[in-house]
Amino acid sequence: MSQTTVRDRYSDEEIRAFYAARFWRQEGLFELVETQARRHGEKVFATDATTSLTYTDLRERGERLAAGLAGLGVGAGDRIAVQLPNWTEFLLIAVATARLGAILVPIMPIYRAGEVGYVVRHSGAKVAITCEEFKGFRHLDMFAGLRESCPDLDHLVVVRGTGAVRFEDLLAAPAGNPGDRPSPDDAFLIVYTSGTTSRPKGCFHTFNTVRASAAAIARSVGYDEHDVQFGPSPVTHSTGLVTSLVLPLLAGASSHLMEVWEPHEGWQRIAKHGCTVAVTATPFLQMLMAAYDQDRHDASSLRVWVCAGSPIPGAIVRRAGEQFPGCRVLSLYGRSENFLTTMCTVDDPPERSATSDGSAIAGAAVKVVDELGAEVPRGTEGDIAYRGPSHMLGYYRDPEQTQALFTPDGFSRSGDLGVMDDDGYVRVTGRLKDIIIRGGLNISARELEELLAEHPAVASVAVVGMPDERLGERVCACVVPTEGARPALEDLTGYLRERDVATPKLPERLELLGELPMTATGKVRKHVLRDEIARKSR
């Protein structure tokens, strides 16, 4: 099957314009690493709890790893699935993949066999790279069990472990020629995201589409080589990948990866490494604020914290400004299809982040549209739509859903509801997509509903988000039981665990109902359920 190319998505005129404005560049990720290694050499680029990489390490080990992977038969266009914690080895894998012209397929560590197997099969991954064990779960055993159902998977590589092809052995392989260097407009990344459907979609990116967002963030926060990025967001998620790897690399800065999130430990890492900038889902900042003790914690190095993933409550922005007067809190709205849609910058009045999710960045255009794709008047709610240099090429192996994204004039619909003011600032107000955002993680309601509908005690079910001050939303299952049944929350979560549903996706509240509220056309009135749960939660 032929892959989508940059000219399938962008016109020749757009491509010329993006290059002329330098939103796109001629160098790929590996060439960028080479450039920065010449400039910064032995400067530490990245650290985690136990390891570190200099810029020279990133270049030299990245190329050796590329040669090792080439020895396994990996070449241009092959997919490499990676499920790792926030370890520096992931950064080497990204660099090596880019040198080969292969395609990186990151998978978050929380995902289990059901989700992981789908991504590996759908992407047609030739190699999977994982850890032996993390937080008590044996990832290597899970992948070994998936091999029979993943016919394209030829090799399993283990990082910091044994029992498969060892990552360290690939690094020690004899130097070889990894092949021709790819173009920055060749396929680079497939990041899978769940939306309204029960199966995730693969957002198919080039390095230039990724770079465009990272460079826009860098401009918006005044990033330079003195910055140290704080990275508690998973590097195998779009936020972590863009901001813990590409963003600091562009500036010749440094990056610290935090493997397991815990706010008190977070404060220690920030102080130890002198972290200056973070881009995370809002709950990370909220938990840091709740844990902060001015007698124990040092916030003096922080200068910018960007909250992404869901609207930031204005009270959080204002409270953070009072608690950490040396740190600006900025809002960002994005999605895996184009990473950055709107953002507040350090040049905006601070109140903008309390009242909006930012405006379009240079080179991009954003508008709010109706169901036909026509722009609605300012101040009117509609679907937030984007056009610009960071949009993906399309959904991998899914041309129908790709085509359905676009308005007649070429804007990509987000499925997120918002309002734009007269100055072009957007406030996200809701979602057309039937998803729940728990701590920055998108959870498909339909996926859970389809599984729960098979439970013998469930006659009908609707899954909705319930408000949560710390995480934004949690999952609530509204169930009409079968006659004589009275299922408990533990029964349903246990049932979902048996079907490999990741723990953060599990319902945390169960509402037993006599019937679901329905429209005249037979659709569940989920807003009624959400409003009732919100009322009960007060």
C-alpha positions in Angstrom: 0.0 0.0 0.0 1.5 3.3 -1.1 1.9 5.9 1.7 0.5 9.4 1.7 3.0 12.0 0.7 3.4 15.7 1.5 1.9 16.7 -1.9 -1.2 14.6 -1.2 -1.9 17.0 1.6 -0.3 20.3 0.6 -0.3 22.2 -2.7 3.0 23.2 -4.4 2.1 26.8 -3.5 1.7 26.0 0.2 4.9 24.1 0.3 6.9 26.9 -1.4 5.3 29.4 1.1 6.1 27.3 4.2 9.8 27.0 3.1 10.0 30.7 2.1 8.8 31.7 5.6 11.1 29.1 7.2 8.2 27.3 8.9 9.7 24.3 7.1 13.4 23.7 6.7 15.6 21.5 4.5 17.1 19.6 7.4 15.5 16.6 9.0 15.8 15.5 12.6 19.2 13.8 12.2 20.7 16.8 10.4 19.4 19.0 13.2 21.1 16.7 15.7 24.4 17.0 13.7 24.2 20.8 13.6 23.6 21.1 17.3 26.3 18.5 18.1 28.8 20.7 16.2 27.7 23.7 18.2 27.2 22.2 21.7 29.3 19.0 21.7 29.7 17.9 25.3 26.8 20.0 26.6 24.2 17.7 28.3 21.1 17.5 26.1 18.9 15.1 28.1 18.8 13.4 31.5 16.4 11.1 33.3 16.7 9.7 36.8 19.8 7.6 36.1 21.2 8.4 32.6 22.3 11.4 30.5 23.1 12.2 26.9 25.3 14.9 25.6 24.7 16.4 22.1 27.7 14.3 20.9 26.1 11.2 22.4 22.8 11.9 20.7 24.6 12.1 17.3 27.0 9.3 17.7 24.8 6.8 19.5 21.9 7.7 17.3 23.8 6.8 14.2 25.2 3.6 15.7 21.6 2.6 16.7 20.5 3.3 13.2 23.2 1.0 11.9 22.1 -1.7 14.4 18.5 -1.4 13.3 19.5 -1.5 9.6 21.2 -4.8 10.5 17.8 -6.1 11.5 16.5 -5.2 8.1 14.9 -1.9 9.0 14.9 0.6 6.2 13.1 3.7 4.9 9.4 3.6 5.4 9.4 0.7 7.9 7.5 1.3 11.1 9.1 1.0 14.6 6.7 0.8 17.5 8.1 2.1 20.8 6.6 1.7 24.2 8.9 3.1 26.9 8.8 5.2 30.0 10.5 8.7 29.9 14.0 7.3 29.4 16.7 8.9 27.4 16.8 5.8 25.2 13.6 6.9 23.5 15.3 10.0 22.3 18.1 7.9 20.7 15.4 5.7 19.0 13.7 8.8 17.5 17.0 10.0 16.2 18.0 6.6 14.8 14.6 6.2 13.2 14.9 9.5 11.5 18.4 8.7 10.2 17.0 5.5 8.6 14.0 7.2 7.1 11.8 4.8 9.1 8.6 5.8 10.8 8.3 6.2 14.6 5.2 4.8 16.2 5.1 5.8 19.9 2.8 4.0 22.3 2.2 5.3 25.9 3.3 3.0 28.7 -0.2 2.8 30.3 -1.6 0.9 27.2 -2.1 -2.8 27.4 -2.5 -5.7 25.0 -5.8 -4.6 23.4 -4.6 -1.1 22.5 -1.0 -2.0 21.9 -1.9 -5.0 19.6 -4.2 -2.8 17.5 -1.5 -0.1 17.0 1.2 -2.6 16.1 -1.1 -4.4 13.6 -2.6 -1.3 12.1 0.7 0.4 11.7 2.3 -2.8 10.3 5.3 -2.3 12.7 8.3 -4.3 11.7 10.1 -3.8 15.0 8.8 -3.2 18.5 11.0 -1.7 21.2 10.0 -1.8 24.8 11.2 -2.3 28.4 11.3 -5.6 30.3 9.2 -4.3 33.2 7.9 -0.9 34.4 5.9 -0.1 37.5 5.2 -3.8 38.1 4.0 -4.6 34.6 5.9 -6.9 32.3 5.8 -5.1 29.0 8.2 -7.5 27.3 5.9 -10.5 28.1 2.9 -8.6 26.7 4.7 -8.0 23.4 5.9 -11.6 23.3 2.3 -12.7 23.6 1.2 -10.3 20.8 3.7 -11.6 18.2 1.5 -14.3 16.9 -1.3 -11.9 16.1 1.1 -9.3 14.6 2.3 -10.9 11.3 4.5 -7.9 10.3 6.4 -7.8 13.6 9.8 -9.4 12.9 11.9 -8.3 15.9 11.3 -7.4 19.5 14.0 -5.2 21.2 14.3 -4.8 24.9 15.7 -1.7 26.7 17.3 -2.2 30.1 16.5 -5.9 30.1 17.0 -9.3 28.7 15.0 -11.9 26.8 15.0 -10.5 23.3 17.2 -8.5 21.1 19.0 -6.2 23.5 19.0 -2.5 22.8 22.6 -2.3 24.1 23.7 -4.9 21.6 22.3 -2.8 18.7 24.3 0.1 20.0 27.4 -2.0 20.0 26.9 -3.4 16.5 29.6 -2.7 13.9 29.3 0.6 12.2 27.5 0.4 8.9 25.8 2.5 6.3 22.2 3.2 7.4 21.3 4.2 3.8 20.3 7.4 2.1 19.1 10.3 4.3 15.4 11.0 4.1 13.8 14.3 3.3 12.2 16.3 6.1 9.0 16.0 4.0 9.1 12.1 4.2 7.0 10.2 6.7 8.5 10.5 10.2 5.8 9.8 12.8 2.5 8.1 13.4 1.0 9.1 16.7 -2.3 7.3 17.6 -5.1 9.1 19.2 -8.6 8.0 20.3 -11.5 10.2 19.4 -15.2 9.4 18.7 -14.5 5.9 17.3 -13.8 2.8 19.3 -10.4 2.4 17.6 -7.6 4.9 17.7 -6.5 6.8 14.5 -2.9 7.2 13.4 -1.9 10.8 12.8 0.7 10.6 10.1 3.4 13.4 10.2 6.6 14.5 8.5 9.4 16.0 10.5 8.6 19.4 9.1 5.0 19.2 10.4 6.3 18.4 13.8 9.0 21.0 13.7 6.6 23.7 12.8 4.7 23.4 16.0 7.9 23.1 18.2 9.3 26.2 16.6 6.1 28.1 17.1 6.1 27.1 20.8 9.8 28.2 21.1 8.9 31.7 19.6 5.9 32.0 21.9 7.8 31.4 25.1 11.1 33.1 24.1 13.0 29.8 24.2 16.8 29.8 24.0 19.9 27.6 24.7 19.9 28.4 28.4 16.5 26.8 28.9 16.0 23.4 30.6 12.8 21.6 29.6 10.9 19.8 32.4 9.3 16.7 30.9 6.8 14.7 33.1 4.5 14.3 30.1 5.0 10.9 28.4 7.5 11.2 25.5 5.4 8.7 23.7 2.5 11.1 23.7 2.4 14.0 21.2 2.9 16.7 23.9 6.0 15.0 25.4 7.5 14.1 22.0 7.3 17.6 20.6 8.4 19.5 23.8 10.9 17.1 25.4 12.8 16.3 22.2 12.2 18.7 19.3 11.7 21.9 21.2 14.9 21.9 23.2 16.9 20.5 20.3 15.9 23.4 18.1 17.3 25.9 20.6 20.4 23.9 21.7 18.8 23.7 25.2 18.5 20.8 27.6 15.7 18.4 28.6 15.0 16.5 31.8 12.6 13.5 31.6 10.6 12.4 34.6 9.7 8.7 34.5 7.0 8.6 37.1 4.9 11.6 38.1 4.8 12.6 41.7 4.6 16.3 42.6 7.0 16.4 45.5 9.6 14.5 43.5 8.7 16.9 40.6 9.8 19.8 42.8 13.1 18.1 43.6 13.8 17.4 39.9 13.0 21.0 38.9 15.4 22.4 41.5 18.1 19.8 40.8 18.2 20.4 37.1 17.3 24.1 37.1 14.2 23.5 34.9 12.8 26.7 33.3 10.0 25.6 31.0 7.3 23.0 31.0 4.5 22.1 28.6 2.0 19.7 30.2 -1.7 19.0 30.8 -3.2 21.3 33.4 -3.4 18.7 36.2 0.4 18.6 36.5 0.5 22.2 37.4 -2.4 21.9 39.7 -0.8 19.0 41.6 2.5 21.0 41.9 0.6 23.9 43.3 -1.2 21.8 45.9 2.1 20.1 47.0 4.1 23.4 47.1 5.8 24.2 50.4 7.8 27.5 50.2 10.1 26.2 53.0 11.0 23.0 51.1 10.5 23.7 47.4 12.4 26.0 45.1 10.4 27.4 42.2 12.9 30.1 41.3 14.2 28.5 38.1 10.7 28.2 36.5 9.9 31.0 34.0 7.1 29.6 31.8 4.6 26.8 32.4 2.4 26.0 29.4 -0.9 24.2 30.1 -2.3 22.1 27.2 -4.8 19.3 26.7 -7.9 21.0 28.1 -9.1 24.5 28.9 -7.3 26.0 31.9 -9.6 27.3 34.7 -9.0 31.0 35.0 -8.7 30.6 38.7 -5.7 28.3 38.2 -3.9 30.8 36.1 -4.4 33.6 38.6 -3.5 31.4 41.6 -0.4 30.2 39.9 0.7 33.8 39.2 0.3 34.6 42.9 2.1 31.5 44.1 4.9 31.6 41.6 5.4 35.3 40.6 8.5 34.6 38.5 6.7 32.1 36.3 4.2 32.9 33.5 1.4 30.4 33.0 0.3 30.2 29.3 -2.5 28.4 27.7 -2.2 26.2 24.6 -4.9 24.3 22.6 -3.8 21.6 20.3 -4.5 18.1 19.1 -2.4 15.3 17.6 -3.6 16.1 14.1 -1.7 19.4 14.2 -0.1 19.6 17.6 -0.5 23.4 18.1 -3.8 25.2 17.1 -3.8 28.3 19.3 -1.6 29.6 22.1 -1.0 32.5 24.4 2.5 33.9 24.3 4.8 35.7 26.8 3.9 39.0 24.9 0.2 38.6 25.6 -1.4 40.2 28.7 -1.4 37.6 31.5 -5.2 37.7 31.7 -5.4 36.2 28.2 -4.4 32.8 29.5 -7.2 33.1 32.2 -9.9 33.9 29.6 -8.8 32.1 26.4 -6.8 29.3 24.9 -4.8 31.6 22.8 -4.8 32.7 19.1 -3.4 31.3 15.9 0.4 31.4 15.6 2.2 32.9 12.7 1.8 30.8 9.5 -1.4 29.2 10.6 -5.1 30.2 10.4 -7.9 29.3 12.7 -11.6 29.9 12.4 -14.8 28.7 14.0 -17.2 27.0 11.6 -20.7 25.6 11.4 -21.7 22.1 10.3 -21.3 23.1 6.6 -17.8 24.5 7.2 -18.8 28.2 6.9 -17.3 30.5 9.4 -19.6 31.7 12.1 -19.8 35.3 13.5 -17.3 36.2 16.2 -18.7 35.3 19.6 -20.7 32.4 18.2 -19.9 28.8 19.2 -18.9 26.4 16.5 -16.3 23.8 15.5 -12.7 25.0 15.8 -10.9 24.5 12.5 -7.2 24.8 11.5 -5.0 25.3 8.4 -1.3 25.6 8.5 2.2 24.1 8.4 1.9 21.6 11.3 -1.1 19.6 10.0 -0.6 15.9 9.5 -0.6 14.3 6.1 -3.7 12.4 7.1 -4.9 9.5 9.2 -2.7 6.5 8.4 -4.5 4.0 6.2 -7.8 5.8 6.6 -8.5 8.1 3.7 -12.2 8.3 4.4 -11.8 9.8 7.9 -9.0 12.0 6.6 -11.3 13.4 3.9 -14.1 14.0 6.4 -11.9 16.3 8.4 -11.8 19.2 5.9 -14.1 22.1 5.2 -14.7 23.0 1.5 -11.9 25.6 1.8 -9.4 23.3 3.3 -9.6 23.9 7.1 -9.3 20.8 9.3 -12.2 20.4 11.7 -11.2 19.6 15.3 -14.6 18.4 16.6 -14.0 20.7 19.5 -16.4 23.5 20.2 -15.2 27.0 20.8 -15.8 30.7 20.5 -13.5 33.3 18.9 -13.5 36.9 20.1 -13.0 40.0 18.0 -9.2 39.9 18.5 -8.9 36.3 17.3 -8.5 34.6 20.7 -10.3 31.3 21.1 -11.9 29.7 24.1 -12.6 26.0 24.0 -16.2 25.5 25.3 -16.9 21.8 24.7 -16.5 18.9 22.4 -18.3 17.4 19.5 -16.1 14.4 19.9 -17.4 11.9 22.4 -14.3 11.8 24.5 -13.4 12.4 28.1 -10.1 14.2 28.9 -8.7 12.8 32.2 -5.4 14.5 33.1 -4.7 15.3 29.4 -5.4 11.7 28.3 -8.2 11.3 25.7 -10.6 8.5 26.5 -13.0 7.2 24.0 -16.5 6.9 25.6 -17.7 4.7 22.7 -14.8 2.2 23.3 -15.9 1.7 26.9 -19.6 1.6 26.0 -19.0 -1.2 23.4 -17.1 -3.3 26.0 -19.5 -2.7 28.8 -22.5 -3.4 26.6 -21.3 -7.0 26.5 -21.5 -7.4 30.3 -24.4 -9.7 31.3 -25.6 -7.3 33.9 -25.7 -4.3 31.5 -28.9 -3.6 29.5 -27.7 -0.3 28.2 -24.9 2.1 29.0 -23.7 5.6 28.4 -20.2 6.7 29.4 -19.6 10.4 30.2 -17.1 12.7 31.9 -17.7 14.0 35.4 -15.9 17.2 36.5 -12.8 16.8 38.7 -10.8 19.7 40.1 -7.5 17.9 39.9 -7.7 15.9 36.6 -10.3 17.9 34.7 -12.6 14.9 34.2 -13.0 11.3 35.4 -15.0 8.5 33.8 -18.5 7.8 34.9 -20.6 4.9 33.6 -24.3 5.4 33.5 -25.9 1.9 33.4 -29.4 0.5 33.0 -29.0 -3.0 34.6 -30.6 -6.1 33.1 -33.6 -7.4 35.0 -32.7 -8.5 38.5 -29.1 -7.4 38.3 -27.4 -4.8 40.4 -23.8 -4.5 39.2 -21.2 -2.8 41.4 -18.4 -0.5 40.1 -15.8 -3.2 41.0 -17.6 -5.7 38.8 -17.5 -3.5 35.8 -13.9 -2.3 36.2 -12.7 -5.9 36.8 -14.5 -6.9 33.6 -12.7 -4.1 31.7 -9.4 -5.0 33.1 -9.8 -8.5 31.8 -10.2 -6.9 28.4 -6.9 -5.1 28.7 -8.3 -1.6 29.3 -5.7 0.7 30.7 -6.3 1.8 34.4 -6.7 5.5 33.7 -9.5 4.7 31.3 -11.6 2.7 33.9 -14.8 4.2 35.2 -14.4 5.8 38.7 -18.1 6.2 39.3 -21.2 4.2 38.5 -24.7 5.5 38.2 -27.5 2.9 38.0 -30.6 4.2 36.2 -34.0 3.0 35.2 -33.5 4.4 31.7 -31.2 6.6 29.8 -32.5 10.0 28.7 -33.1 9.9 24.9 -33.8 12.3 22.1 -36.8 11.7 19.8 -34.4 10.1 17.3 -33.1 7.6 19.8 -29.8 9.2 20.7 -28.7 9.4 24.4 -28.9 12.9 25.7 -25.4 12.9 27.3 -25.5 16.5 28.3 -28.4 15.7 30.6 -26.3 12.9 32.3 -23.3 15.2 32.6 -25.3 18.0 34.1 -26.9 15.7 36.6 -23.6 14.2 37.6 -22.0 17.6 37.9 -24.9 18.7 40.2 -24.4 15.6 42.4 -20.7 16.3 42.6 -21.0 19.8 44.0 
